Structures are given as structure tokens and as C-alpha cells.
Amino acid sequence: MSSTTTAAISGTALHIIGIVIALGAAPAWTFYLPGLAPVNYCPADLANSQCQSKIALYVNRLDSDESVLPYEYHHFDFCTTGEELSPAENLGQVVFGERIRPSPYKINFLENRTCAFLCTKKYDKSDASSQHRLDLLRKGMMKMYKHHWIVDNMPVTWCYLTDSTSYYCSMGFPMGCFTYQNQKPRGLCNIYPTFIKQNTFYLLNHVHLTITYHKSERETWGSSFTQQGGRIISVKVSPESIRHRPSDDKTSVLCDSKEPMTLPMNNDELPDTFEISYTYDVTFQKTDQRWASRWDYILESMPQTNIQWFSILNSLVIVLFLTGMVAMILLRNLHKDIARYNQLDSCGEDAHEEFGWKLVHGDVFRPPQKGMLLAVFAGSGIQILIMTLITLFFACLGFLSPANRGALMTCAMVLYVCLGTPAGYVSARIYKSFGGIKWKSNVLLTSLLCPGIVFCIFFCLNLVLWAKESSAAVPFTTLIALLALWFGISLPLTFVGAYFGFKKRTLENPVRTNQIPRQIPTQTLYTQAVPGILMGGILPFGCIFIQLFFILNSIWSSQTYYMFGFLFLVFVILVITCSETTILLCYFHLCAEDYHWWWRAYLTSGSTALYLFVYCIHYFTRISISGAASTFLYFGYTSIMVFLFFLLTGTVGFFACFWFVRKIYSVVKVD
């Protein structure tokens, strides 16, 4: 490949990346997605059908970087309101454990508030219920659980200085903090230097909300709205801990106290009666920032872009290296092999002795052991491959942006269910080419085995979440809905695909298979099965491990993943790398007269999942998740991810090798 061609490919790749990122960052209203259209706000005296004055603040689940167990807002003893006005949640939100509920905070557009009283929670030392509620608050602060609030479909952010010059905006803020004795303050206690008393719980019971808005430039709503109305750009929170004093009218409290709201270490130290009041401030600020770019300040505070470019360049180098090896070794050597084999055949019989990969032509298409299982894995892998490809494509177009909560998971699950037909078709064709006749078993295993493994693991994890009363526990009705999608849609579609697959004519192999299997000679170390399989997963994993770090951060560290353009490109590179690595090793094994390539091709690229699992173990040692339940849940969800990744990469390598073997044996003359 010439340098000009390489430069053109690199330039095209960079151009595609730019287009993908631009599409991902495009204003969501361009596509008029449900729930993502801009909302116009105006003062109460100007409210009408085209603008509203009340700004709803919703509360989501609370989670922690130290625990896998999220909890609903009302699990802790905060000020709550009725849940009748809770927004509808899609399937992805329910499965991910999001629980969005209305809050008692009352906010009106352009109406500043100071020390607005919310509620007062009272605790009695002799009451077991009061002690339990306080214990939950202490547990939440000790584990550093964070609030996640939503205003106008935007996360309420907590921005603070990470050093003397840069700000970091977190999508969520802690409910409080706890300082351990003889240890450096962590989290919030480290940011607020006044929280220095050891073995003390500091509860954040006062928030200052700063709402920035952009004045509308449209004249549709009249001059009065143009001057005073607008769209919300951001909502930032500054949490504080205040021990409130009662006011003179006894119906509210005063926020002028400098003493923080602290909780004693245990209930024995409580006074007979103990009260916690919650208050809030609201300030509106005008800004020139446009509504379409309101997510920028959140995404720009996450230093991912430079590292993402390094990830792409790293992956491209690996792909170019592999492509060069395949081009030099395979194409060059194969061309010589094929020319030499065909030249010797033209010299007449008994003029030569077969050697190399042609020597095993009579055994290379011998059906493998456990052919049924291989066909099932190949069909399920095709289902996951197509699902991933379509999901990433829609994500690149901005349809599955972070603003559209739960859309990514919903899209993936719906696509998986609807892609039962290609899974059944591929599995049936592969199984029929092996000479299989148990078509009913093949169809049932294709539709039930791999999804059944995932569902069983997921159900066991859900039992733990139920026992811990976590918001991530999927309701029983949702489980029934998932089973209905599985057995009502995916299973029949798999039967349809298998029907057409078995009706097709059996794949004809380019060479005949001998009746007696040929003996395989002793193999060297690098051509043996286990070393070859382990070597096959190193390069594909090298293409994705940097991207994998950001994906794991988005799952376990509550960070937003938005670089779907990069992810799509890395996925394409992963597919290419798995294919080329498997083909290369398959060629070496055939040259060593080892014709057992079926399972080896699948496991060679599938071994990338093994390195993924090792990396997840390494990642677990770097984060602060603790507790038996959280550890069990972490590795349970990891096992699901690793298994699906194994099916994906294994299927890619298998079909690449399947095409390669059929191709090379179709161009040589065999008696």
C-alpha cells in the first residue's frame, strides 16, 4: 500500500470522525425527538400555551462510586412529595435503575428565592423508626452517595475547582460527607475546608440553585416575552450544611447560621429530640449561550478528547501493522503457494508429493465436534453484531444522546429482540452444512441458550438488588415484559429465520472430505491450540483498551459517555483486527497440517473477551467499590458483558476464517 493511499485513508477517517462528532453534537431539536424539544419559559403573568412559568425539578436515584447499589430518593429521609406526576420511564431507564420522581422544590421563572423553607424532619431518640432513618442518612454519607437532579431535561451540576485554574462539573452532588479519624478528608469534606471535625457526619441540607437562561430572539410570543422570557441553559447547585435557627413566625427557619448541620456518630449521642430542616435558594442569571450548545460545559469538563485521539491513533497503527502483515505474508505467500500447487498438478500424476496447507484438503471441511453449539454461538453472535452496529450508527446521528435518557439501552434491547431472524438463519445454515438433522434442537438452542444464560445471571443479580431494596432492582412486571419480548417476538422470529435457513440448499464445499481423518503431526509451541488462542486476543484488545476505560467509567463512576463517533470507529477497527488476526493464525495452523480450525477460529478472536475480563478485574482494584453485595454485582454484570463480547468477537473471527478457508481451497486444483 503506497504512502499516498495511506494518507488518503487516514484523511478520510479523520473526516468521518469529524462528521460523526458534529452529528453527535448537533442540537437535539433538529430531529424533533420526543422530550427533547426546547421548552420556553416566561414569568407567571405572561404564561400561556406557548410558554410556562413553573420549572419542575425532578429527583433521580442516588448512587455512589463506592457501592453498586443505587437507592431511590425516598429511601433516605429527605423532603418528598406525591409520585403521581412522575414522568414515564422507558425500558432502558427501568433496566438501568433510573427512578425519576417529582420534588417539592417550587421554582418559577425569573423568581429569585432566598432561604425558601422546604420541610423539617423530626427525630425522637426513643423511636426505632427515627433511629433507622438516621442510620440510613449516616450510611449514605459514609458511602458518599450523590443526588442526581434534573431540570428541563438537563442534569443539575455541581461545579468546583480541581486546582487553581480549572473547574470540574459533576452531574450530581453528595448528600453529605464523613471525616474519618486520623485520615485525610475525602470528597466533599476535602473540598470544604470547614468540615474538618473528625468522626463527624456533615449533612448538606441547603442548596443554592443558579439557573442561567438565554433570552429568546423569536418574536412569536410578543415583545413582552422577548424581553423577559427564554430557555434554560444550565442549572448549577452549590450545596451547604447549615444548622438552621427557628424564625419568629415559627413556620420557617433562618439560614444565617455559620454552624454546619452535623449528625452524631451513633444514636446514643442523640438529644431527646432532633430536627433537620431543608432549605434552598434560587437565582436566575442571563447568558448569551445558545440552547443548542447547553451540554457543552458538562462535556468539556471531562478531559476525554485528547485521550480519545490517542486511542484512535493507537488502534489505527495496530490495524495498519496487521494489514501489512496479512498483505505481505498471506497474499504474497498464498499467491506463490497456489501458483506452485497448480503448476505441479499440470505436470502429471506421481510427479510430486503434496505439502503445506493443500495437504489437508481432504479434512479441512470435516464437521467439527460440538457442531450444534458452534452454530448456535455463530447465530447469536451475528444477532449481537448487527445490533451493535445499528445501535452505534443511531448513536452517531445523535438519536441516542445523553439528553435522551435510557434510549441507548432501549434501542439495543429492541433491536436484539427483532434480530432473531438473522440469528436463526445463520445458525440453521451453518448447522446444515455440518450435516446436522436435528433442526428443532438447533432452533430452540439458538433462541434460548445464550439469552437464557444472560437472563439467569441477570435474574440472580436482581434477587440481590431486591434483597437490598435497591432502585436498580427491576420490577417483577418489567421482568414479565422482558420475557414476553423474548418468547413472543424473538423466539418466533428465530423460527422464521431457521425455516428459511434450512430450506436453502446445503453449502457446497470446494473440496471433498475424506472418509478417514488424517493424523495431525506434532505441533510446535506457537501452533498448538491454547497458545495460539491466547495470542489471538492480544491485538484486538490492544485496539479497544483505552476506549474501554471510558466505557467502564460511564458504567461504574457515573460519568457521561458521549464520544459515539470514536466508539463507532473503534468498533470497526476491532472487527477488522479480529478478522485479520484470526485469518493469519488460521493460515499458520493449516500450513502446520492442523485442520481443526472451526472452533479454533471462534476461540482465537473470542479470547479477546478473556483479556477484557482481566482488565475488568484490574479496573475493580483501582476503584473504591467495597462490600460483598457490590462486589458480587460488579462481577455479575461484568460476566454478562464479557459473555456477550465473547459471542461478538468470536463470531467475527469465525466468519472471517470461514470465508478465507473456502476461498483458498476453491482456487487450487485438487484431484
Solvent accessible surface area in square Angstrom, and as a share of the most:
residue,aa,sasa,rsa
1,M,154,0.69
2,S,64,0.42
3,S,94,0.61
4,T,106,0.62
5,T,61,0.35
6,T,39,0.22
7,A,65,0.51
8,A,59,0.46
9,I,85,0.43
10,S,41,0.27
11,G,39,0.37
12,T,77,0.45
13,A,13,0.10
14,L,81,0.40
15,H,121,0.54
16,I,79,0.40
17,I,1,0.00
18,G,38,0.36
19,I,82,0.42
20,V,17,0.10
21,I,57,0.29
22,A,64,0.49
23,L,61,0.30
24,G,34,0.33
25,A,74,0.57
26,A,35,0.27
27,P,36,0.23
28,A,20,0.15
29,W,96,0.34
30,T,69,0.40
31,F,62,0.26
32,Y,170,0.64
33,L,22,0.11
34,P,118,0.74
35,G,67,0.64
36,L,10,0.05
37,A,55,0.43
38,P,34,0.22
39,V,53,0.30
40,N,20,0.10
41,Y,8,0.03
42,C,0,0.00
43,P,18,0.12
44,A,74,0.58
45,D,123,0.64
46,L,46,0.23
47,A,48,0.37
48,N,84,0.43
49,S,119,0.77
50,Q,92,0.41
51,C,6,0.04
52,Q,84,0.38
53,S,14,0.09
54,K,152,0.64
55,I,4,0.02
56,A,50,0.39
57,L,5,0.02
58,Y,58,0.22
59,V,1,0.00
60,N,12,0.06
61,R,52,0.19
62,L,0,0.00
63,D,19,0.10
64,S,7,0.04
65,D,56,0.29
66,E,20,0.09
67,S,11,0.07
68,V,21,0.12
69,L,14,0.07
70,P,8,0.05
71,Y,5,0.02
72,E,30,0.14
73,Y,11,0.04
74,H,97,0.43
75,H,38,0.17
76,F,5,0.02
77,D,17,0.09
78,F,8,0.03
79,C,4,0.03
80,T,70,0.41
81,T,62,0.36
82,G,39,0.37
83,E,82,0.37
84,E,152,0.68
85,L,143,0.71
86,S,33,0.21
87,P,49,0.31
88,A,107,0.83
89,E,47,0.21
90,N,51,0.26
91,L,39,0.20
92,G,0,0.00
93,Q,13,0.06
94,V,22,0.12
95,V,20,0.11
96,F,105,0.44
97,G,0,0.00
98,E,30,0.13
99,R,16,0.06
100,I,14,0.07
101,R,41,0.15
102,P,21,0.13
103,S,16,0.10
104,P,26,0.16
105,Y,20,0.08
106,K,141,0.60
107,I,4,0.02
108,N,43,0.22
109,F,5,0.02
110,L,60,0.30
111,E,76,0.34
112,N,96,0.49
113,R,77,0.28
114,T,119,0.69
115,C,29,0.17
116,A,8,0.07
117,F,74,0.31
118,L,29,0.15
119,C,30,0.18
120,T,42,0.24
121,K,43,0.18
122,K,134,0.57
123,Y,5,0.02
124,D,63,0.33
125,K,69,0.29
126,S,100,0.65
127,D,56,0.29
128,A,80,0.62
129,S,61,0.40
130,S,3,0.02
131,Q,58,0.26
132,H,107,0.48
133,R,64,0.23
134,L,0,0.00
135,D,65,0.34
136,L,26,0.13
137,L,0,0.00
138,R,15,0.06
139,K,87,0.37
140,G,0,0.00
141,M,0,0.00
142,M,72,0.32
143,K,52,0.22
144,M,48,0.21
145,Y,3,0.01
146,K,32,0.14
147,H,8,0.04
148,H,32,0.14
149,W,7,0.02
150,I,12,0.06
151,V,0,0.00
152,D,19,0.10
153,N,41,0.21
154,M,0,0.00
155,P,11,0.07
156,V,1,0.01
157,T,0,0.00
158,W,19,0.07
159,C,30,0.18
160,Y,48,0.18
161,L,93,0.46
162,T,80,0.46
163,D,80,0.42
164,S,105,0.68
165,T,119,0.69
166,S,48,0.31
167,Y,134,0.51
168,Y,50,0.19
169,C,9,0.05
170,S,16,0.10
171,M,38,0.17
172,G,0,0.00
173,F,3,0.01
174,P,7,0.05
175,M,0,0.00
176,G,1,0.01
177,C,3,0.02
178,F,9,0.04
179,T,3,0.02
180,Y,66,0.25
181,Q,103,0.46
182,N,130,0.67
183,Q,109,0.49
184,K,155,0.66
185,P,42,0.27
186,R,79,0.29
187,G,31,0.30
188,L,2,0.01
189,C,2,0.01
190,N,82,0.42
191,I,62,0.31
192,Y,54,0.21
193,P,102,0.64
194,T,101,0.59
195,F,9,0.04
196,I,121,0.61
197,K,137,0.58
198,Q,83,0.37
199,N,52,0.27
200,T,11,0.06
201,F,2,0.01
202,Y,6,0.02
203,L,0,0.00
204,L,9,0.05
205,N,4,0.02
206,H,5,0.02
207,V,6,0.03
208,H,53,0.24
209,L,0,0.00
210,T,27,0.16
211,I,0,0.00
212,T,20,0.12
213,Y,26,0.10
214,H,22,0.10
215,K,65,0.28
216,S,6,0.04
217,E,118,0.53
218,R,127,0.46
219,E,121,0.54
220,T,83,0.48
221,W,33,0.12
222,G,32,0.31
223,S,78,0.50
224,S,47,0.30
225,F,4,0.02
226,T,20,0.12
227,Q,130,0.58
228,Q,82,0.37
229,G,0,0.00
230,G,0,0.00
231,R,42,0.15
232,I,0,0.00
233,I,2,0.01
234,S,6,0.04
235,V,0,0.00
236,K,72,0.31
237,V,3,0.02
238,S,55,0.36
239,P,0,0.00
240,E,70,0.31
241,S,13,0.08
242,I,11,0.06
243,R,75,0.27
244,H,26,0.11
245,R,111,0.40
246,P,96,0.61
247,S,10,0.07
248,D,146,0.76
249,D,88,0.45
250,K,163,0.69
251,T,100,0.58
252,S,35,0.23
253,V,19,0.11
254,L,67,0.33
255,C,32,0.19
256,D,86,0.45
257,S,23,0.15
258,K,195,0.82
259,E,93,0.42
260,P,32,0.20
261,M,4,0.02
262,T,31,0.18
263,L,3,0.02
264,P,28,0.18
265,M,74,0.33
266,N,67,0.34
267,N,23,0.12
268,D,118,0.61
269,E,106,0.47
270,L,7,0.04
271,P,70,0.44
272,D,109,0.56
273,T,102,0.60
274,F,17,0.07
275,E,93,0.42
276,I,0,0.00
277,S,12,0.08
278,Y,12,0.04
279,T,2,0.01
280,Y,4,0.02
281,D,19,0.10
282,V,1,0.00
283,T,38,0.22
284,F,20,0.08
285,Q,91,0.41
286,K,121,0.51
287,T,35,0.20
288,D,127,0.66
289,Q,60,0.27
290,R,138,0.51
291,W,21,0.07
292,A,40,0.31
293,S,35,0.22
294,R,14,0.05
295,W,39,0.14
296,D,57,0.29
297,Y,40,0.15
298,I,0,0.00
299,L,30,0.15
300,E,134,0.60
301,S,22,0.14
302,M,10,0.04
303,P,112,0.70
304,Q,8,0.03
305,T,56,0.33
306,N,128,0.66
307,I,81,0.41
308,Q,0,0.00
309,W,80,0.28
310,F,123,0.51
311,S,0,0.00
312,I,0,0.00
313,L,99,0.49
314,N,40,0.21
315,S,0,0.00
316,L,36,0.18
317,V,97,0.56
318,I,25,0.13
319,V,16,0.09
320,L,74,0.37
321,F,119,0.49
322,L,1,0.01
323,T,39,0.23
324,G,38,0.36
325,M,48,0.22
326,V,24,0.14
327,A,46,0.35
328,M,113,0.50
329,I,35,0.18
330,L,3,0.02
331,L,115,0.57
332,R,143,0.52
333,N,58,0.30
334,L,14,0.07
335,H,133,0.59
336,K,117,0.49
337,D,15,0.08
338,I,35,0.18
339,A,52,0.40
340,R,113,0.41
341,Y,6,0.02
342,N,36,0.18
343,Q,123,0.55
344,L,49,0.24
345,D,33,0.17
346,S,85,0.55
347,C,86,0.51
348,G,35,0.33
349,E,152,0.68
350,D,146,0.76
351,A,61,0.47
352,H,58,0.26
353,E,145,0.65
354,E,54,0.24
355,F,73,0.30
356,G,20,0.19
357,W,1,0.00
358,K,4,0.02
359,L,32,0.16
360,V,0,0.00
361,H,30,0.13
362,G,2,0.02
363,D,2,0.01
364,V,0,0.00
365,F,7,0.03
366,R,51,0.19
367,P,68,0.43
368,P,24,0.15
369,Q,157,0.70
370,K,148,0.63
371,G,11,0.10
372,M,37,0.17
373,L,63,0.32
374,L,0,0.00
375,A,0,0.00
376,V,0,0.00
377,F,24,0.10
378,A,0,0.00
379,G,0,0.00
380,S,0,0.00
381,G,0,0.00
382,I,25,0.13
383,Q,6,0.03
384,I,8,0.04
385,L,36,0.18
386,I,52,0.26
387,M,32,0.14
388,T,28,0.16
389,L,78,0.39
390,I,53,0.27
391,T,10,0.06
392,L,13,0.07
393,F,105,0.44
394,F,76,0.32
395,A,2,0.01
396,C,7,0.04
397,L,43,0.21
398,G,6,0.05
399,F,57,0.24
400,L,15,0.07
401,S,21,0.13
402,P,39,0.25
403,A,11,0.09
404,N,36,0.19
405,R,42,0.15
406,G,16,0.15
407,A,11,0.09
408,L,70,0.35
409,M,56,0.25
410,T,32,0.19
411,C,26,0.15
412,A,19,0.15
413,M,33,0.15
414,V,69,0.40
415,L,32,0.16
416,Y,41,0.16
417,V,17,0.10
418,C,66,0.40
419,L,24,0.12
420,G,0,0.00
421,T,45,0.26
422,P,35,0.22
423,A,1,0.01
424,G,1,0.01
425,Y,69,0.26
426,V,26,0.15
427,S,0,0.00
428,A,0,0.00
429,R,44,0.16
430,I,6,0.03
431,Y,16,0.06
432,K,50,0.21
433,S,28,0.18
434,F,22,0.09
435,G,58,0.56
436,G,19,0.18
437,I,147,0.75
438,K,133,0.56
439,W,122,0.43
440,K,127,0.54
441,S,48,0.31
442,N,1,0.00
443,V,1,0.01
444,L,78,0.39
445,L,66,0.33
446,T,3,0.02
447,S,4,0.03
448,L,58,0.29
449,L,50,0.25
450,C,2,0.01
451,P,18,0.12
452,G,14,0.13
453,I,63,0.32
454,V,33,0.19
455,F,42,0.17
456,C,80,0.48
457,I,48,0.25
458,F,27,0.11
459,F,73,0.30
460,C,66,0.40
461,L,2,0.01
462,N,1,0.01
463,L,82,0.41
464,V,36,0.21
465,L,3,0.01
466,W,89,0.31
467,A,83,0.64
468,K,93,0.40
469,E,125,0.56
470,S,8,0.05
471,S,7,0.05
472,A,14,0.10
473,A,13,0.10
474,V,1,0.00
475,P,52,0.33
476,F,133,0.55
477,T,103,0.60
478,T,19,0.11
479,L,5,0.02
480,I,84,0.43
481,A,46,0.35
482,L,30,0.15
483,L,49,0.24
484,A,59,0.46
485,L,50,0.25
486,W,34,0.12
487,F,95,0.39
488,G,50,0.48
489,I,70,0.36
490,S,5,0.03
491,L,34,0.17
492,P,59,0.37
493,L,53,0.27
494,T,3,0.02
495,F,75,0.31
496,V,69,0.40
497,G,1,0.01
498,A,2,0.02
499,Y,129,0.49
500,F,116,0.48
501,G,0,0.00
502,F,40,0.17
503,K,138,0.58
504,K,95,0.40
505,R,188,0.69
506,T,56,0.33
507,L,49,0.25
508,E,118,0.53
509,N,63,0.33
510,P,48,0.30
511,V,14,0.08
512,R,187,0.68
513,T,55,0.32
514,N,75,0.39
515,Q,176,0.78
516,I,142,0.72
517,P,77,0.48
518,R,96,0.35
519,Q,160,0.71
520,I,48,0.24
521,P,59,0.37
522,T,138,0.80
523,Q,29,0.13
524,T,80,0.47
525,L,130,0.65
526,Y,125,0.48
527,T,5,0.03
528,Q,79,0.35
529,A,43,0.33
530,V,98,0.56
531,P,35,0.22
532,G,0,0.00
533,I,29,0.15
534,L,73,0.36
535,M,81,0.36
536,G,0,0.00
537,G,0,0.00
538,I,95,0.48
539,L,55,0.27
540,P,0,0.00
541,F,33,0.14
542,G,16,0.16
543,C,1,0.01
544,I,15,0.08
545,F,76,0.32
546,I,17,0.09
547,Q,2,0.01
548,L,12,0.06
549,F,85,0.36
550,F,10,0.04
551,I,44,0.22
552,L,0,0.00
553,N,16,0.08
554,S,32,0.21
555,I,83,0.42
556,W,32,0.11
557,S,25,0.16
558,S,38,0.25
559,Q,59,0.26
560,T,13,0.07
561,Y,27,0.10
562,Y,41,0.15
563,M,11,0.05
564,F,18,0.08
565,G,6,0.06
566,F,0,0.00
567,L,31,0.15
568,F,47,0.20
569,L,24,0.12
570,V,3,0.02
571,F,14,0.06
572,V,53,0.30
573,I,6,0.03
574,L,8,0.04
575,V,41,0.23
576,I,66,0.34
577,T,0,0.00
578,C,0,0.00
579,S,23,0.15
580,E,24,0.11
581,T,8,0.04
582,T,1,0.01
583,I,19,0.10
584,L,13,0.06
585,L,21,0.10
586,C,7,0.04
587,Y,10,0.04
588,F,60,0.25
589,H,5,0.02
590,L,0,0.00
591,C,48,0.29
592,A,29,0.23
593,E,41,0.18
594,D,7,0.04
595,Y,9,0.03
596,H,108,0.48
597,W,4,0.01
598,W,14,0.05
599,W,56,0.20
600,R,25,0.09
601,A,3,0.03
602,Y,0,0.00
603,L,59,0.29
604,T,2,0.01
605,S,0,0.00
606,G,1,0.01
607,S,11,0.07
608,T,0,0.00
609,A,3,0.03
610,L,86,0.43
611,Y,53,0.20
612,L,4,0.02
613,F,69,0.29
614,V,83,0.48
615,Y,35,0.13
616,C,0,0.00
617,I,67,0.34
618,H,88,0.39
619,Y,9,0.04
620,F,37,0.15
621,T,96,0.56
622,R,176,0.64
623,I,41,0.21
624,S,61,0.40
625,I,15,0.08
626,S,55,0.35
627,G,45,0.44
628,A,91,0.71
629,A,19,0.15
630,S,4,0.03
631,T,44,0.25
632,F,106,0.44
633,L,0,0.00
634,Y,0,0.00
635,F,57,0.24
636,G,9,0.09
637,Y,61,0.23
638,T,1,0.01
639,S,38,0.24
640,I,22,0.11
641,M,50,0.22
642,V,22,0.12
643,F,36,0.15
644,L,56,0.28
645,F,30,0.12
646,F,40,0.17
647,L,0,0.00
648,L,12,0.06
649,T,1,0.00
650,G,0,0.00
651,T,1,0.01
652,V,14,0.08
653,G,0,0.00
654,F,0,0.00
655,F,53,0.22
656,A,16,0.13
657,C,0,0.00
658,F,25,0.10
659,W,153,0.54
660,F,10,0.04
661,V,0,0.00
662,R,54,0.20
663,K,110,0.46
664,I,6,0.03
665,Y,1,0.01
666,S,66,0.42
667,V,68,0.39
668,V,13,0.07
669,K,121,0.51
670,V,42,0.24
671,D,140,0.73
